[in-house]
Amino acid sequence: DKLRNQGCVSTVAFGWERPKWFSTDGREEDYSFRRNNLFDLIGKECKAVREAVGVLDLSSFAKFDVTRVDAEAHLNRLYANRVARKDGGIVLAHMLSPEGRILSESTITRLDKDRYYVLSGAAWEIQDMDRLMAGIVDGDDVKVENVTNAFGVLVVAGPRSRDVLAALTDVDLTNQSFKWLTAQEIEVAGVALRALRINYIGELGWELHTPMDRLAELYDAVWQAGQDHGIANFGVYAVNSLRMEKAYRSSGVELTNEITLIEADMERFMGADKDDFIGRAATLQRKQDGIVAQLVYGEIDADDADVRGGEVIWAGNECIGVATSGDYGYATGKSLFFAYVEPDHAKPGASFEIEVLGERHSATVLVEAAYDPANERLRA
């Protein structure tokens, strides 16, 4: 109700309502495959996050507590990346099939030695719960609990996010005490919660995982504290634009069960030096055998329509791949895309054409993220 009263237009993710965009002037969306009448509103939401601070309800995350003495070994068998070895550490990790195909993507937070907090996309809740349970080896002391409905999540992100939260907690939020890619169990506005310094947006910020029955209370406190800092609501339309500027892949879009970490250029998230994990041998074999498609990120010379996914990639009259997603980046002024193409066309600086709504547009592979490639703002 609080968000709806501020103009929130919701979308649905696995049965969860979550903000899509905010109608601050009463307008309704004129649906189109081209840039529509929301273009400037979404730009304002992105501008608030990039220049001030934004707040977003993302309670739709699938959430799991994995605990007890064998929790670390259990997760290391199931996920390609090695889980954090220090309390508070956060890693991005992927569950693979025995053939090395990407099944799901999670962030795994080590709360303490025998306690881990696993997050994945809303649509993967049932599948990931099944995989976490099925992977328990006889004799292991592991408990897996689905806590999806127990925790709500507020994303508070932007260069002023630390100022907003500092007014609501006694915890030191500086880099010295609360580093990027770490988590702490703290109180904010008197609410005990799990604060994760990570986001899918590419700015200084925190995910606040709080008991669901206190989520509205926390939102009110954050909203009030943010009034002097230009706080604004934002939705997942803005999130897509923001994540494209940071070259963040999307689970189920760029990352699917059709490809491995090698095609997705995600080998850095594989702990190849650790003990065996599901899909390790197949992934290494794929690297040795070579691939027929490579994920690329780039800029397209668009006019009033951006890549959405499924567009044909052309090199002359030869089809060399397919786009997976895209959007306009408001901070960079670039129309950006992801695509799978033949490896010969995947090198930085390579050019080809993408067919958008029946017209071909020139596109170029970028060497790095269009926005803050060194992650300086995330580390600020």
Phi, psi and omega per residue, in radians:
D1 nan -0.713 -3.141
K2 -1.036 -0.762 -3.115
L3 -1.275 -0.711 3.130
R4 -1.051 -0.650 3.131
N5 -1.200 -0.257 3.078
Q6 -1.782 0.241 3.055
G7 1.649 0.258 -3.100
C8 -1.137 2.244 2.975
V9 -1.884 2.103 -2.998
S10 -1.672 2.714 2.919
T11 -2.092 -3.125 -3.071
V12 -2.177 2.385 3.046
A13 -2.325 1.879 3.133
F14 0.897 0.717 3.105
G15 1.587 -0.154 3.119
W16 -1.604 2.313 2.910
E17 -1.363 2.406 3.030
R18 -2.589 2.661 -3.046
P19 -1.079 2.291 3.059
K20 -1.708 -0.793 3.055
W21 -2.884 2.961 -3.099
F22 -2.099 2.108 3.103
S23 -1.498 1.595 -3.090
T24 -1.428 -0.151 -3.129
D25 -2.247 0.250 3.069
G26 1.511 -0.020 -3.095
R27 -1.261 2.738 3.043
E28 -1.985 2.663 -3.062
E29 -1.275 2.318 3.016
D30 -1.698 1.673 -2.990
Y31 -1.096 2.381 -3.119
S32 -2.832 2.684 3.007
F33 -1.389 -0.161 3.073
R34 -1.749 2.987 3.067
R35 -1.036 2.235 -2.990
N36 -1.951 -2.800 -3.033
N37 -1.281 -0.018 3.069
L38 -1.663 -0.056 -2.990
F39 -0.939 -0.776 -3.112
D40 -1.287 -0.588 3.138
L41 -1.170 -0.761 3.107
I42 -1.115 -0.635 3.081
G43 -1.061 -0.665 3.120
K44 -1.189 -0.675 3.095
E45 -1.105 -0.768 3.123
C46 -1.124 -0.708 3.141
K47 -1.075 -0.700 3.121
A48 -1.082 -0.736 -3.137
V49 -1.206 -0.731 -3.106
R50 -1.255 -0.537 -3.006
E51 -1.959 -0.349 -3.086
A52 -2.353 -1.816 3.115
V53 -2.764 2.426 3.086
G54 -2.144 2.769 3.114
V55 -2.308 2.401 -3.063
L56 -2.494 2.316 3.031
D57 -1.472 1.944 3.078
L58 -2.131 0.843 -3.134
S59 -1.155 -0.145 -3.072
S60 -1.271 -0.163 3.073
F61 -0.861 2.477 2.885
A62 -1.382 2.340 -2.985
K63 -2.331 2.340 -3.106
F64 -2.399 2.391 2.938
D65 -1.706 2.148 3.084
V66 -2.045 2.013 -2.947
T67 -2.314 3.069 3.099
R68 1.557 3.076 -2.863
V69 -1.107 -0.529 -3.101
D70 -1.751 0.247 -3.098
A71 -1.057 -0.751 -3.112
E72 -1.088 -0.846 -3.139
A73 -1.092 -0.661 3.132
H74 -1.067 -0.852 -3.118
L75 -1.181 -0.628 3.126
N76 -1.183 -0.462 3.059
R77 -1.299 -0.614 -3.036
L78 -1.489 -0.530 -3.033
Y79 -1.915 2.564 -3.106
A80 -1.217 -0.675 3.141
N81 -1.424 2.723 3.066
R82 -1.430 2.304 3.118
V83 -1.192 2.773 -3.090
A84 -1.048 2.496 3.137
R85 -1.684 -0.217 -3.140
K86 -1.933 2.506 3.084
D87 -1.006 2.351 3.140
G88 1.589 -0.154 -3.114
G89 -1.282 2.557 3.128
I90 -2.160 2.343 3.047
V91 -2.267 2.674 2.972
L92 -1.641 2.270 -3.029
A93 -2.511 2.750 -3.056
H94 -2.277 2.375 2.966
M95 -1.530 2.327 -3.104
L96 -2.046 2.725 2.994
S97 -1.366 2.932 3.060
P98 -0.991 -0.436 3.108
E99 -1.505 0.061 3.104
G100 1.509 0.041 -3.132
R101 -1.299 2.574 -3.070
I102 -1.372 2.079 -3.131
L103 -1.679 -0.675 3.126
S104 -2.850 2.864 3.132
E105 -2.175 2.379 -3.106
S106 -2.418 2.713 2.805
T107 -1.781 2.353 -3.114
I108 -2.081 2.094 -3.126
T109 -1.878 2.236 3.050
R110 -1.557 1.815 3.119
L111 -1.282 -0.739 2.952
D112 -2.811 -3.001 -2.939
K113 -0.928 -0.722 -3.068
D114 -2.021 0.457 -3.040
R115 -2.528 2.051 -3.102
Y116 -2.205 2.564 -3.129
Y117 -2.077 2.015 -3.034
V118 -1.917 2.248 -3.131
L119 -2.144 2.402 3.029
S120 -2.533 3.118 -3.090
G121 -1.150 2.684 -3.066
A122 -0.946 -0.758 -3.039
A123 -1.224 -0.199 -3.101
W124 -1.723 0.123 -3.035
E125 -0.975 -0.948 -3.064
I126 -1.207 -0.766 -3.126
Q127 -1.089 -0.788 -3.099
D128 -1.201 -0.628 3.066
M129 -1.073 -0.757 3.119
D130 -1.068 -0.773 -3.103
R131 -1.184 -0.688 3.120
L132 -1.117 -0.647 3.131
M133 -1.327 -0.766 -3.073
A134 -1.159 -0.415 -3.107
G135 -1.418 -0.053 3.139
I136 -1.252 2.189 -3.130
V137 -1.511 2.503 3.106
D138 -0.927 2.284 3.134
G139 1.652 -0.252 3.114
D140 -1.277 2.481 3.055
D141 -1.729 1.539 -3.090
V142 -2.378 2.416 3.033
K143 -2.161 2.246 3.090
V144 -2.026 2.159 -3.109
E145 -2.203 2.226 3.063
N146 -1.406 1.926 -3.100
V147 -1.953 0.413 -3.087
T148 -0.943 -0.796 -3.079
N149 -1.424 -0.164 -3.096
A150 -1.442 -0.463 -3.049
F151 -2.080 2.298 2.893
G152 -1.645 2.829 -3.083
V153 -2.349 2.213 2.952
L154 -1.952 2.217 2.984
V155 -1.608 2.161 3.076
V156 -2.115 1.914 -2.977
A157 -2.492 2.620 -3.140
G158 2.342 2.862 -3.079
P159 -1.065 -0.316 3.113
R160 -1.784 0.119 -3.078
S161 -1.103 -0.650 3.128
R162 -1.128 -0.682 3.116
D163 -1.080 -0.717 -3.124
V164 -1.142 -0.861 -3.066
L165 -1.274 -0.512 -3.141
A166 -1.094 -0.473 3.124
A167 -1.343 -0.146 -3.041
L168 -2.024 -0.006 -3.099
T169 -2.538 2.693 3.055
D170 -1.560 -0.082 -3.105
V171 -1.304 2.450 3.098
D172 -1.301 2.021 -3.083
L173 -1.736 0.161 -3.141
T174 -1.226 2.871 -3.134
N175 -1.040 -0.561 -3.128
Q176 -1.138 -0.579 -3.052
S177 -1.854 -0.368 -3.094
F178 -2.485 1.504 -3.042
K179 -1.352 2.786 3.005
W180 -1.038 2.495 -3.116
L181 1.119 0.627 2.982
T182 -2.324 2.880 -3.122
A183 -2.365 2.672 3.061
Q184 -2.493 2.611 3.004
E185 -1.644 1.961 -2.989
I186 -2.388 -3.140 2.978
E187 -1.960 2.360 3.027
V188 -2.237 2.142 -3.085
A189 0.954 0.625 3.105
G190 1.364 0.108 -3.134
V191 -1.836 2.128 3.081
A192 -1.294 2.244 -3.042
L193 -2.681 3.026 3.033
R194 -1.795 2.057 -3.123
A195 -1.824 2.080 -3.135
L196 -1.959 2.138 3.131
R197 -1.527 1.389 -3.115
I198 -2.803 2.662 3.005
N199 -2.848 2.960 -3.071
Y200 -1.758 0.381 -2.956
I201 -2.028 -0.546 3.114
G202 1.578 0.580 3.089
E203 -2.371 2.836 2.929
L204 -0.871 2.311 3.120
G205 2.982 3.035 -3.094
W206 -2.346 2.585 2.832
E207 -1.698 2.207 -3.139
L208 -1.863 1.869 -3.117
H209 -1.698 1.874 -2.962
T210 -2.163 2.677 3.066
P211 -0.883 2.333 -3.011
M212 -0.986 -0.630 -3.082
D213 -1.292 -0.064 3.103
R214 -2.050 0.155 -3.090
L215 -1.102 -0.777 -3.133
A216 -1.117 -0.661 3.101
E217 -1.093 -0.757 3.130
L218 -1.149 -0.748 3.119
Y219 -1.002 -0.794 3.130
D220 -1.012 -0.751 -3.115
A221 -1.156 -0.772 3.127
V222 -1.122 -0.754 -3.127
W223 -1.084 -0.762 -3.140
Q224 -1.154 -0.784 -3.133
A225 -1.141 -0.410 -3.101
G226 -1.540 -0.056 -3.068
Q227 -1.055 -0.618 3.136
D228 -1.471 0.011 -3.075
H229 -2.110 0.227 3.071
G230 1.323 0.552 -3.094
I231 -1.117 2.541 3.102
A232 -2.536 2.612 2.975
N233 -1.320 2.631 2.994
F234 -2.550 2.849 -3.063
G235 -2.190 -3.020 -3.022
V236 -1.315 -0.315 2.964
Y237 -1.043 -0.814 3.121
A238 -1.151 -0.678 -3.139
V239 -1.000 -0.725 -3.121
N240 -1.105 -0.724 3.091
S241 -1.106 -0.786 -3.099
L242 -1.142 -0.725 -3.113
R243 -1.251 -0.541 3.091
M244 -1.154 -0.662 3.102
E245 -1.103 -0.500 3.140
K246 -1.630 0.038 -3.129
A247 1.029 0.667 3.079
Y248 -1.501 2.190 3.116
R249 -1.263 2.737 3.138
S250 -1.977 2.260 3.104
S251 -1.167 2.312 -3.097
G252 1.515 -0.108 3.135
V253 -2.103 -1.265 3.000
E254 -1.349 -0.588 -3.080
L255 -1.868 1.892 -3.069
T256 -2.373 2.994 3.123
N257 -1.386 0.227 3.037
E258 -1.671 -0.240 -3.021
I259 -2.336 2.924 3.113
T260 -1.897 3.091 3.088
L261 -1.103 -0.375 -3.139
I262 -1.245 -0.904 3.095
E263 -1.053 -0.625 -3.083
A264 -1.410 0.039 -3.112
D265 0.967 0.787 -3.099
M266 -2.139 0.391 -3.085
E267 -1.041 -0.474 3.141
R268 -1.105 -0.283 3.116
F269 -1.694 0.359 3.099
M270 -2.022 2.127 3.098
G271 -1.454 1.279 -3.047
A272 -1.107 -0.353 -3.097
D273 -1.573 -0.056 -3.119
K274 -1.587 3.071 3.111
D275 -1.024 2.864 -3.043
D276 -0.960 2.485 3.022
F277 -2.370 2.801 -3.094
I278 -1.040 2.187 3.104
G279 1.607 -0.049 -3.075
R280 -1.091 -0.935 -3.076
A281 -1.059 -0.735 -3.118
A282 -1.164 -0.657 3.133
T283 -1.150 -0.780 3.114
L284 -1.127 -0.627 3.100
Q285 -1.164 -0.706 3.100
R286 -1.051 -0.718 3.112
K287 -1.092 -0.713 -3.129
Q288 -1.205 -0.714 -3.086
D289 -1.306 -0.444 -3.079
G290 1.660 2.868 -3.045
I291 -2.172 2.816 3.137
V292 -1.894 -0.138 3.105
A293 -2.529 2.499 -3.119
Q294 -2.302 2.363 3.083
L295 -1.271 2.323 3.069
V296 -2.233 2.754 3.124
Y297 -2.216 2.369 -3.082
G298 -2.837 -3.010 -3.116
E299 -2.043 2.393 3.126
I300 -2.034 2.522 3.099
D301 -1.434 1.371 -3.082
A302 -1.598 2.858 3.044
D303 -1.970 -1.451 -3.127
D304 -2.057 0.284 3.121
A305 -2.507 2.353 -3.115
D306 -1.895 2.842 3.089
V307 -1.077 2.407 3.097
R308 -2.043 -0.370 -3.085
G309 2.103 2.345 -3.126
G310 1.705 -0.071 -3.128
E311 -1.275 2.532 -3.140
V312 -1.338 2.434 3.059
I313 -1.805 2.241 -3.063
W314 -2.058 2.421 2.883
A315 -2.107 1.725 -2.965
G316 1.146 -2.171 3.119
N317 -1.753 0.215 -3.117
E318 -1.832 2.250 3.050
C319 -1.366 2.106 -3.071
I320 -2.018 0.057 -3.137
G321 2.939 -2.948 -3.106
V322 -2.532 2.445 3.083
A323 -1.326 2.602 3.130
T324 -1.911 -0.645 3.109
S325 -2.886 2.965 3.116
G326 -3.055 3.037 3.083
D327 -3.100 2.958 3.057
Y328 -1.551 2.326 3.095
G329 -1.710 1.970 -3.031
Y330 -1.246 -0.616 -3.131
A331 -1.279 -0.525 -3.100
T332 -1.724 -0.309 -3.084
G333 1.199 0.453 -3.098
K334 -2.072 2.502 2.960
S335 -1.592 2.121 -2.937
L336 -2.040 2.752 -3.100
F337 -2.668 2.785 2.874
F338 -2.034 2.587 3.098
A339 -2.750 2.692 2.958
Y340 -1.766 2.161 -3.110
V341 -2.307 2.902 3.046
E342 -1.071 2.433 -3.024
P343 -0.939 -0.524 3.141
D344 -1.141 -0.287 -3.116
H345 -1.905 0.264 -2.994
A346 -1.780 -0.066 -3.086
K347 -1.250 2.537 3.079
P348 -0.937 2.338 -3.105
G349 1.635 -0.223 3.105
A350 -1.083 2.556 -3.131
S351 -2.210 2.625 3.092
F352 -2.824 -2.969 3.129
E353 -2.127 2.548 3.059
I354 -2.068 2.282 -3.134
E355 -1.536 1.943 -3.128
V356 -2.010 2.051 3.137
L357 0.884 0.768 3.037
G358 1.497 -0.044 3.139
E359 -2.102 2.428 3.128
R360 -1.511 2.384 3.119
H361 -2.242 2.437 3.136
S362 -1.196 2.514 -3.110
A363 -2.461 2.658 -3.099
T364 -2.335 2.391 3.082
V365 -1.335 2.249 -3.137
L366 -1.615 2.649 -3.118
V367 -1.436 -0.387 -3.085
E368 -2.720 3.072 3.136
A369 -1.010 2.485 -3.135
A370 -1.174 -0.439 -3.071
Y371 -2.157 2.221 3.030
D372 0.792 1.061 -3.075
P373 -1.120 -0.410 -3.134
A374 -1.565 0.046 3.132
N375 1.061 0.525 -3.138
E376 -1.132 -0.620 -3.104
R377 -1.286 -0.633 3.068
L378 -1.103 -0.588 -3.105
R379 -1.546 -0.020 -2.968
A380 -1.066 nan nan
